[in-house]
Amino acid sequence: MKRGNFAFAAVWAVIILFGLSCATWAVDVPAKLKDIPLYQGAKIEQAMDMQNHAMLTAKVNATPDAIVSFYKTAMEGKGWKTFFQAEQEGVKMIQFQKGDQMLQVGIQTEKDEKESTLNLVVTTK
């Protein structure tokens, strides 16, 4: 399995497991994600802050293309470099790297195609 495919599969497996264990109370943005812009109007559903990484899941009223475009512009403007980009079966993913940090932005379109699920995962080496 190629490195990018493995990373893609591994992160989505973690996100799915994370989604299954979510709670229904108000969610704060993890400290490791405070400098990462949140797409306008995003409604945070889940968040987790761990030793070397943090995750956030939100619902967004936007298309995956609009979300990817937003993050490419925002992150590259903050000095992050696009590391990997893929699209597979209704899921778009883009990874950025800056120093010892990696950010993965995953977007999945909901059935009505008017709402997307946004997953942000930041990892520090």
VEXLOFI-627034 format. One line per 3 residues: number of its first residue (from 1); their letters; for each residue y, z, x of N, C-alpha, C. Coordinates in steps of 0.05 Angstrom, whole numbers, plus 5000, padded with zeros to 4 digits. Each point is the difference from the previous one (the first is absolute). Example, Ala and Ser with C-alpha at 12.3 -4.5 7.8 and 13.67 -1.06 7.14 Angstrom:
1) AS) 4886 5156 5264 5024 5000 4982 5024 5000 5018 ~ 5021 4986 4993 5024 5001 5016 5022 5014 4985
//
This chain:
1) MKR) 4977 5000 5017 5023 5000 4983 5025 5000 5018 ~ 5019 4983 4994 5024 4999 5016 5016 5026 4997 ~ 5016 5005 5020 5016 5025 5000 5018 5002 4976
4) GNF) 5014 4979 4993 5017 5000 4976 4985 5005 4974 ~ 4977 4987 4998 4984 5003 4975 4989 5029 4998 ~ 4992 5012 5023 4990 5027 4999 5022 5019 4992
7) AFA) 5024 4997 5012 5023 5017 4994 5007 4997 4970 ~ 5000 4976 4991 5006 4995 4971 4981 5014 4982 ~ 4974 4997 5006 4979 5013 4983 5001 5031 5003
10) AVW) 5004 5010 5024 5000 5029 5004 5024 5013 4985 ~ 5023 4988 5003 5024 5012 4986 4997 4999 4970 ~ 4990 4978 4990 4996 4998 4971 4979 5020 4990
13) AVI) 4979 5005 5015 4980 5020 4993 5013 5027 4998 ~ 5017 5007 5020 5014 5026 4999 5018 5002 4976 ~ 5015 4978 4995 5018 5000 4977 4985 5004 4974
16) ILF) 4978 4987 4997 4984 5003 4975 4990 5029 4997 ~ 4990 5011 5022 4991 5028 4999 5023 5019 4994 ~ 5023 4994 5013 5024 5016 4995 5008 4998 4971
19) GLS) 4999 4977 4988 5007 4996 4972 4982 5016 4982 ~ 4975 5002 5006 4981 5015 4983 5006 5030 5001 ~ 5013 5009 5020 5005 5029 5003 5028 5008 4993
22) CAT) 5016 4983 4988 5028 5006 4995 5004 5021 4979 ~ 5024 5012 5001 5007 5020 4980 5023 4988 4983 ~ 5006 5014 4978 5019 4989 4981 5028 5013 5002
25) WAV) 5005 5017 5019 5026 5012 5002 5019 4983 5017 ~ 5026 5008 5001 5020 4985 5015 4992 4998 5029 ~ 5006 4977 5012 4991 4995 5027 5025 4995 5018
28) DVP) 5000 5013 5023 5021 4997 5020 4991 4979 5020 ~ 5019 4987 5013 4995 4981 5021 4992 5016 5025 ~ 4977 4994 5012 4992 5014 5025 5021 4996 5022
31) AKL) 5002 5020 5017 5020 5000 5022 4997 4975 5018 ~ 4976 4991 5005 4995 4977 5017 5010 4974 4988 ~ 5004 5000 4973 5009 4976 4986 5030 5002 4993
34) KDI) 5014 5021 5007 5028 5003 4993 5018 4977 5010 ~ 4994 4989 5023 5016 4978 5011 4992 4972 4990 ~ 4979 4999 4984 4991 4974 4989 5013 4997 4973
37) PLY) 5014 4978 4996 5013 4996 4974 4980 4996 4978 ~ 5006 5012 4977 4983 4997 4976 5012 4978 4983 ~ 4983 4982 4990 5010 4978 4984 5015 5011 4976
40) QGA) 5023 4988 4993 5017 5009 4979 4984 5003 4973 ~ 5003 5023 4988 4988 5005 4974 4971 5009 5002 ~ 4989 5003 5024 4972 5008 5003 4996 5028 4989
43) KIE) 4978 5003 4985 4993 5026 4989 4976 5010 5015 ~ 5005 5021 5017 4979 5011 5017 4979 5014 4982 ~ 4975 4993 5005 4978 5012 4985 4984 5019 5018
46) QAM) 4997 4994 5026 4984 5016 5017 5012 5000 5028 ~ 4995 5021 5015 5009 5001 5028 4983 5020 5014 ~ 4996 4994 5026 4984 5018 5017 5011 4998 5028
49) DMQ) 5003 5024 5013 5009 5002 5027 4979 5014 5017 ~ 4989 4986 5020 4980 5011 5017 5009 5000 5029 ~ 4983 5008 5018 5007 5004 5027 5012 4974 5013
52) NHA) 4986 4978 4999 5009 4975 5013 5009 4978 4981 ~ 4999 5005 4974 5009 4980 4982 5009 5012 4973 ~ 5014 4983 4985 5009 5008 4973 4996 4976 4982
55) MLT) 4995 5006 4974 4996 4978 4980 5017 5006 4976 ~ 5007 4978 4987 5016 5002 4975 4991 4977 4982 ~ 4996 5006 4974 4994 4980 4980 5021 5001 4978
58) AKV) 5010 4977 4992 5021 4999 4980 4996 4976 4982 ~ 5010 5001 4976 5001 4977 4982 5028 4987 5002 ~ 5000 4974 5001 5025 4985 5004 5001 4977 4979
61) NAT) 5023 4997 4987 5004 4977 4982 5010 4976 5016 ~ 4983 4988 5016 5007 4977 5016 4975 4985 5008 ~ 5003 4975 5008 4978 4984 5009 4992 5007 5028
64) PDA) 4975 4995 5008 4993 5005 5028 5017 4985 5020 ~ 5007 4975 4993 5016 4984 5019 5028 5013 5004 ~ 5012 5011 4979 5026 5013 5003 4997 5025 5016
67) IVS) 4979 5015 4997 4995 5025 5015 4996 4993 5030 ~ 4983 4980 5006 4995 4993 5028 5027 4990 5012 ~ 5015 4984 4987 5026 4991 5010 5018 5023 5006
70) FYK) 5002 5020 4982 5016 5023 5004 4992 5015 5026 ~ 4974 5005 5003 4991 5016 5023 5003 4984 5026 ~ 4996 4974 4999 5004 4984 5025 5029 5002 5009
73) TAM) 5018 4997 4982 5029 5002 5007 5007 5028 5009 ~ 4992 5020 4984 5008 5028 5005 4988 5010 5027 ~ 4975 4995 5004 4986 5011 5024 5008 4985 5025
76) EGK) 5002 4974 4999 5009 4985 5023 5029 5007 5007 ~ 5016 5007 4980 5028 5009 5005 5001 5027 5014 ~ 4978 5015 4998 4999 5027 5012 4984 4999 5027
79) GWK) 4995 4975 5010 4987 4997 5026 4969 4999 4999 ~ 4988 5000 4976 4971 4998 4998 4992 4970 5003 ~ 4978 4995 5012 4990 4972 5003 4977 4996 4981
82) TFF) 4999 4977 4987 4977 4993 4983 4976 4996 5018 ~ 4979 5015 4994 4975 5000 5016 4978 4984 4987 ~ 4999 5000 4974 4978 4987 4986 5008 4996 4971
85) QAE) 4992 4978 4988 5006 4995 4972 4976 4985 4988 ~ 4992 5008 4975 4977 4988 4987 5003 5002 4970 ~ 4985 4982 4987 4998 5000 4971 4971 4995 4993
88) QEG) 4990 5016 4982 4972 4997 4992 4995 5010 4972 ~ 4991 4983 4982 4993 5007 4973 5021 5018 4986 ~ 5024 4991 4999 5021 5015 4985 5012 5023 5015
91) VKM) 4993 5003 5025 5011 5022 5017 5015 4987 5023 ~ 5025 5009 5005 5015 4991 5023 5003 5024 5018 ~ 4999 4995 5026 5004 5021 5020 5016 4990 5023
94) IQF) 5017 5017 5010 5016 4993 5024 5001 5026 5017 ~ 4996 4996 5026 5001 5023 5018 5022 4995 5020 ~ 5014 5023 5006 5022 4999 5019 4993 5020 5022
97) QKG) 5011 4995 5024 4996 5018 5022 5027 5005 5014 ~ 5004 5026 5008 5024 5007 5015 4992 5024 5018 ~ 5000 4995 5026 4992 5021 5018 4971 5008 4995
100) DQM) 4996 5026 4996 4973 5010 4995 4995 5004 4970 ~ 5016 4987 4983 4996 5002 4971 4992 4973 4989 ~ 4983 5002 4979 4993 4976 4985 5004 5006 4970
103) LQV) 5012 4981 4986 5004 5002 4971 4985 4978 4986 ~ 4984 5008 4981 4986 4980 4983 5012 5001 4972 ~ 5007 4977 4990 5010 4997 4972 4980 4984 4985
106) GIQ) 4988 5012 4980 4981 4986 4983 5010 4997 4972 ~ 4996 4978 4987 5010 4995 4973 4978 4987 4984 ~ 4995 5012 4977 4981 4989 4981 5013 4996 4973
109) TEK) 4997 4976 4989 5012 4994 4974 4983 5012 4978 ~ 5013 5011 4980 4986 5011 4977 4994 4977 4981 ~ 4984 5005 4979 4991 4980 4982 5022 4984 4987
112) DEK) 5022 5013 4992 5022 4986 4986 5017 4985 5020 ~ 4996 5003 5026 5015 4986 5021 5029 5006 5000 ~ 5009 5020 4985 5028 5009 5001 5003 5025 5016
115) EST) 4978 5013 5005 5000 5025 5015 4981 4998 5023 ~ 5008 5011 5023 4983 4999 5024 4995 5029 5009 ~ 4978 5004 5014 4995 5026 5013 5007 4996 5029
118) LNL) 5017 5017 5010 5009 4999 5028 4987 5023 5015 ~ 4988 4994 5023 4988 5020 5017 5013 4998 5027 ~ 5011 5022 5010 5011 5002 5026 4983 5019 5017
121) VVT) 4993 4992 5023 4984 5017 5019 5013 4998 5027 ~ 5009 5022 5011 5011 5001 5027 4981 5016 5018 ~ 4994 4989 5023 4982 5013 5019 5014 5002 5027
124) TK) 4997 5023 5013 5011 5004 5026 4977 5005 5020 ~ 5001 4986 5022 4978 5003 5020 5001 5027 5013
//
